[in-house]
């Protein structure tokens, strides 16, 4: 087998991905992470349809329930990450699996108020699989090979979002929301059991650190800049999605939503592959500003097919920007608090989603989908400037 020591020069093209997947634990945790993300991405649509179709509430009330889980996850991800830093992976997996069994067993029988509160608590105690996969990658993959590793991770996220919501809605319509909720819960439990059995390393040396550095030593300006960039990228991506769904629905072309979204996701997959296979990467602020600028022309779309073509440049930059964010955070996270820092990255992404939905929705109602797209793209451009200042060379402290 090829020696993949840290001193070997990183390869490009398919060889870069092959080298990453040959590293112990990377292929298996990527596969399990992919499987765990499918039920995670199905939660929103499943809870929404359960609230509307089974409980008989409107979409506004359903939106609150669907938002309760990611809101809880934004709070719980860094806390659970810190617990992983202190106690290791298996105790956290055991805790989150037990919480998942409890929630998904009783959730179908709860009334609206009970479901709303329980969904928030379940979110806090949900295994932060998005952050955990990135933590494992940063721990076991040398710095020179992390770009293709995080590109692969971003591509798996795209595949999850392409399949999870579709599976959740299809099962709800065909089997009912109660059965679907239990299927989603079973997906979380099985993924947790697989992670407990695999027990991938979450630290570079595989040993528990003897001390935790003070917050001021690791919460650096470059890290703050990277977290802001992650949140801004998500605002541009999710805000654009909300706006083009509204545009297609309002113009009587709702049937094209799936087509446009699928092409957008495929473009992101291609961009992620090209980014991971390239000889050299691009700085996170540069990718973010280009993503923002590429988003602005989408506001000019006048039909579903024009929207599809105008979204392609932004789609090609989606996975690379998110992968660059993971790479930047991984570089800046000390081993002793890697779980906490990757949890904060997950929180930044969740906050971006929480801000993008109401921002884009309000602008769609108050003005137009085009204005919403311009605003969300502009957020990415403006934050890229601030992130570039915070992440200036010379400000980065070594991660260990």
C-alpha positions in Angstrom: 0.0 0.0 0.0 1.2 3.5 -0.8 2.8 5.2 2.1 0.7 8.3 3.0 3.1 9.8 5.5 2.7 13.5 6.3 5.9 14.3 4.3 4.6 12.9 1.0 3.6 15.6 -1.5 -0.2 15.7 -2.1 -1.4 14.4 -5.4 -4.0 16.1 -7.6 -7.0 14.9 -9.6 -8.5 11.5 -8.7 -5.3 10.6 -6.9 -6.0 13.3 -4.3 -9.3 11.7 -3.4 -7.9 8.2 -3.5 -5.1 9.2 -1.0 -7.7 10.7 1.3 -10.0 7.7 1.3 -7.0 5.3 1.9 -6.3 7.0 5.2 -7.6 4.9 8.2 -11.1 5.8 9.2 -11.8 8.4 6.5 -13.8 6.3 4.1 -15.9 4.6 6.8 -16.7 7.8 8.7 -17.6 9.5 5.4 -19.9 6.7 4.5 -21.6 6.6 7.9 -21.8 10.4 7.9 -23.5 10.3 4.5 -26.0 7.8 5.9 -26.6 9.9 9.0 -27.1 13.1 7.1 -30.0 11.7 5.0 -32.3 11.4 8.0 -30.9 14.7 9.3 -31.9 16.5 6.1 -35.3 14.8 6.2 -36.3 16.1 9.6 -37.5 19.5 8.4 -39.9 18.3 5.8 -41.1 15.4 7.9 -42.0 17.6 10.9 -43.6 20.2 8.7 -45.8 17.7 6.9 -46.7 16.0 10.3 -47.7 19.4 11.8 -49.8 20.3 8.7 -51.3 16.9 7.6 -51.6 15.1 11.0 -52.0 17.8 13.6 -54.0 20.2 11.3 -52.0 23.4 11.8 -50.9 25.9 9.2 -47.5 26.2 7.6 -46.5 29.1 9.9 -46.9 26.9 13.0 -45.2 24.0 11.1 -42.3 26.3 10.3 -41.7 26.9 14.0 -41.6 23.1 14.7 -39.2 22.5 11.8 -37.0 25.4 13.0 -36.9 24.1 16.6 -34.6 21.2 15.8 -31.9 23.2 14.0 -32.2 25.9 16.6 -31.5 23.3 19.3 -28.6 21.9 17.2 -27.0 25.4 17.0 -26.9 25.5 20.8 -26.0 21.8 21.3 -23.3 21.3 18.6 -20.5 23.2 20.4 -21.6 21.8 23.8 -21.5 18.2 22.6 -18.3 19.0 20.7 -16.8 20.2 24.0 -18.0 17.0 25.7 -16.3 14.9 22.9 -13.1 16.8 23.6 -13.3 16.0 27.3 -14.8 12.5 27.4 -14.3 11.1 23.9 -16.8 10.1 21.2 -18.6 7.0 22.6 -20.2 8.7 25.7 -21.6 11.4 23.5 -22.9 8.9 21.0 -24.6 6.9 23.8 -26.3 10.1 25.1 -27.5 11.3 21.8 -28.8 7.9 20.7 -30.8 7.5 24.0 -32.2 11.0 23.5 -33.1 10.2 19.8 -34.9 7.0 20.8 -36.9 8.9 23.4 -37.9 11.7 21.1 -38.7 9.8 17.9 -40.7 7.2 19.9 -43.0 9.7 21.5 -43.0 12.5 19.0 -45.8 11.1 16.7 -48.2 11.1 19.7 -47.5 14.6 21.0 -49.7 17.6 20.6 -48.4 20.8 19.0 -47.0 22.5 22.1 -45.4 19.3 23.3 -43.9 18.6 19.9 -42.5 22.1 19.7 -40.7 21.9 23.1 -39.5 18.3 22.6 -38.2 19.1 19.1 -36.0 21.9 20.6 -34.6 19.6 23.3 -34.0 16.8 20.8 -32.1 19.3 18.6 -29.8 20.2 21.5 -29.1 16.5 22.1 -28.8 15.4 18.5 -25.4 14.0 17.5 -23.7 16.8 15.5 -22.9 14.5 12.6 -22.0 17.4 10.3 -19.5 18.7 12.7 -18.2 15.3 13.8 -17.3 14.2 10.3 -15.3 17.4 9.8 -13.6 16.9 13.2 -12.5 13.4 12.3 -11.2 14.6 8.9 -9.2 17.4 10.6 -7.8 15.0 13.1 -6.6 12.2 10.8 -5.9 13.9 7.5 -2.6 16.0 7.2 -3.0 19.7 6.4 -1.8 19.2 2.9 -4.5 16.7 2.0 -7.5 18.3 3.8 -8.7 20.2 0.8 -9.9 17.1 -1.2 -11.1 15.6 2.1 -13.3 18.5 2.9 -14.4 18.8 -0.7 -15.5 15.2 -0.5 -17.4 16.0 2.7 -19.2 18.9 1.0 -20.1 16.8 -1.9 -21.6 14.2 0.4 -23.7 17.0 2.1 -25.0 17.9 -1.4 -26.0 14.3 -2.0 -27.8 14.2 1.4 -29.8 17.3 0.6 -30.7 15.9 -2.8 -32.1 12.7 -1.2 -33.2 13.3 2.4 -36.1 15.8 1.9 -37.3 13.8 -1.1 -37.3 10.6 0.9 -39.0 12.3 3.9 -41.8 13.8 1.8 -42.4 10.6 -0.2 -42.6 8.4 2.9 -45.0 10.8 4.6 -47.3 10.9 1.6 -47.3 7.1 1.1 -47.0 5.7 4.7 -48.1 8.6 6.9 -46.2 11.0 9.1 -46.1 8.8 12.2 -44.4 6.0 10.4 -42.0 8.3 8.6 -41.0 10.0 11.9 -40.1 6.6 13.3 -38.2 5.7 10.2 -36.2 9.0 10.5 -35.5 8.2 14.1 -34.4 4.7 13.3 -31.9 6.2 10.8 -30.4 8.4 13.5 -30.2 5.5 15.9 -28.5 3.1 13.4 -26.0 5.8 12.4 -25.2 6.4 16.1 -24.7 2.7 16.7 -22.4 2.5 13.7 -20.3 5.5 14.9 -20.1 4.0 18.4 -18.8 0.7 16.9 -16.4 2.5 14.6 -15.2 5.0 17.2 -13.2 7.1 14.8 -10.3 9.2 16.2 -11.3 12.8 17.0 -7.8 14.0 17.9 -4.6 14.0 15.8 -2.6 11.9 18.3 -5.5 9.8 19.5 -4.9 10.7 23.1 -6.9 12.8 25.6 -5.3 16.2 26.1 -4.0 17.0 29.5 -5.3 20.6 29.5 -7.6 22.8 27.6 -6.2 26.1 26.3 -8.0 29.3 27.4 -10.7 30.6 25.0 -8.6 33.7 24.2 -5.8 31.4 22.9 -8.0 29.6 20.2 -10.9 32.0 19.5 -8.7 34.1 17.3 -9.6 36.8 14.8 -8.9 34.4 11.8 -11.3 31.9 13.3 -14.0 34.5 13.8 -13.5 35.5 10.2 -13.8 31.9 9.0 -17.0 31.4 11.1 -18.5 34.6 9.7 -17.7 33.5 6.2 -19.4 30.1 6.7 -22.5 31.9 8.0 -22.5 34.3 5.1 -22.1 31.6 2.5 -25.1 29.8 3.9 -27.1 33.0 3.8 -26.3 33.4 0.1 -27.1 29.8 -0.7 -30.3 29.3 1.4 -31.6 32.8 0.8 -31.3 32.3 -3.0 -33.1 28.9 -2.7 -36.0 30.5 -0.8 -36.2 33.3 -3.4 -36.2 31.1 -6.5 -38.8 28.8 -5.0 -41.0 31.8 -4.4 -40.4 33.1 -7.9 -41.2 29.8 -9.6 -44.3 29.3 -7.4 -45.6 32.8 -8.0 -45.2 32.4 -11.8 -47.0 29.1 -11.9 -43.8 27.1 -12.6 -43.6 25.2 -9.3 -43.2 22.0 -11.2 -39.7 23.2 -12.2 -38.5 23.6 -8.6 -37.1 20.0 -8.5 -35.5 20.4 -11.9 -33.7 23.7 -11.0 -32.7 22.4 -7.6 -31.3 19.2 -9.0 -29.2 21.0 -11.6 -28.0 23.4 -9.0 -26.9 20.5 -6.7 -25.1 18.8 -9.6 -23.2 22.0 -10.4 -22.2 22.1 -6.8 -20.9 18.5 -6.9 -18.9 19.3 -10.0 -17.4 22.4 -8.4 -16.6 20.4 -5.2 -14.8 17.7 -7.3 -12.8 20.3 -9.3 -11.9 22.2 -6.0 -10.7 19.0 -4.3 -8.8 17.7 -7.4 -7.0 21.0 -8.1 -3.3 21.5 -7.5 -3.9 24.6 -5.4 -6.9 25.9 -3.4 -8.2 29.4 -3.2 -8.6 31.5 0.0 -12.0 31.4 1.7 -12.7 35.1 1.4 -12.0 35.0 -2.3 -14.3 32.1 -2.9 -17.0 33.8 -0.8 -16.9 37.0 -2.7 -17.0 35.2 -6.0 -19.9 33.2 -4.7 -21.7 36.4 -3.8 -21.0 38.1 -7.1 -22.1 35.0 -9.0 -25.3 35.0 -7.1 -26.3 38.5 -8.1 -27.2 37.8 -11.8 -29.7 35.2 -10.7 -32.0 38.1 -9.9 -32.3 38.7 -13.7 -34.0 35.4 -14.3 -37.4 35.6 -16.1 -38.3 31.9 -16.5 -37.4 28.5 -15.1 -34.8 27.8 -17.8 -33.1 31.2 -17.5 -33.0 30.6 -13.7 -31.4 27.2 -14.2 -28.6 28.7 -16.4 -28.0 31.7 -14.2 -27.7 29.5 -11.1 -24.9 27.4 -12.6 -22.0 29.7 -11.7 -23.2 30.1 -8.1 -23.8 26.3 -8.0 -20.2 25.6 -9.1 -18.9 27.7 -6.2 -21.2 26.3 -3.5 -19.4 23.1 -2.4 -15.9 24.7 -2.9 -16.8 27.7 -0.6 -18.2 25.4 2.1 -15.2 23.1 1.8 -12.8 26.0 2.1 -14.7 27.1 5.3 -14.2 23.6 6.8 -10.5 23.6 5.8 -10.0 27.1 7.3 -11.7 26.1 10.6 -9.8 22.8 10.7 -6.5 24.6 10.4 -7.3 27.0 13.2 -8.7 24.5 15.7 -6.3 23.1 18.3 -6.6 19.4 19.0 -7.7 20.0 22.6 -10.8 22.0 21.6 -11.4 20.6 18.1 -14.9 19.3 18.9 -15.9 22.7 20.3 -14.6 24.6 17.3 -16.1 22.3 14.7 -19.3 22.6 16.7 -19.1 26.3 16.4 -18.8 25.9 12.7 -22.0 23.9 12.7 -23.7 26.6 14.7 -22.5 29.2 12.3 -24.1 27.3 9.4 -27.3 26.9 11.4 -27.4 30.5 12.3 -26.9 31.3 8.6 -30.0 29.2 7.8 -32.0 30.8 10.6 -31.2 34.3 9.2 -31.5 33.4 5.5 -35.1 32.1 5.7 -36.8 35.2 7.3 -34.5 37.7 5.5 -35.3 36.2 2.1 -38.9 35.6 2.9 -39.5 39.1 4.1 -37.9 40.7 1.0 -39.9 38.4 -1.3 -43.1 39.6 0.4 -42.1 43.2 0.7 -40.4 43.6 -2.7 -39.7 40.7 -5.0 -37.6 37.5 -5.3 -35.0 39.4 -7.3 -34.5 41.9 -4.4 -34.1 38.9 -2.0 -31.4 37.4 -4.2 -29.6 40.7 -4.6 -29.6 41.1 -0.8 -28.4 37.6 0.0 -25.6 37.8 -2.6 -24.6 41.2 -1.3 -24.3 39.8 2.3 -21.7 37.3 1.0 -19.8 40.0 -0.8 -19.7 42.4 2.2 -18.8 39.7 4.8 -16.1 38.4 2.5 -14.4 41.8 2.9 -14.6 41.6 6.7 -13.4 38.0 6.7 -10.4 38.9 4.5 -9.4 41.6 7.0 -9.7 39.2 10.0 -7.9 36.3 8.2 -4.9 38.4 7.0 -1.6 36.4 6.8 0.3 36.8 10.0 -2.8 36.7 12.2 -3.1 32.9 12.2 -1.9 31.1 15.3 -0.7 27.6 14.9 -3.3 25.0 15.8 -0.9 22.9 17.9 
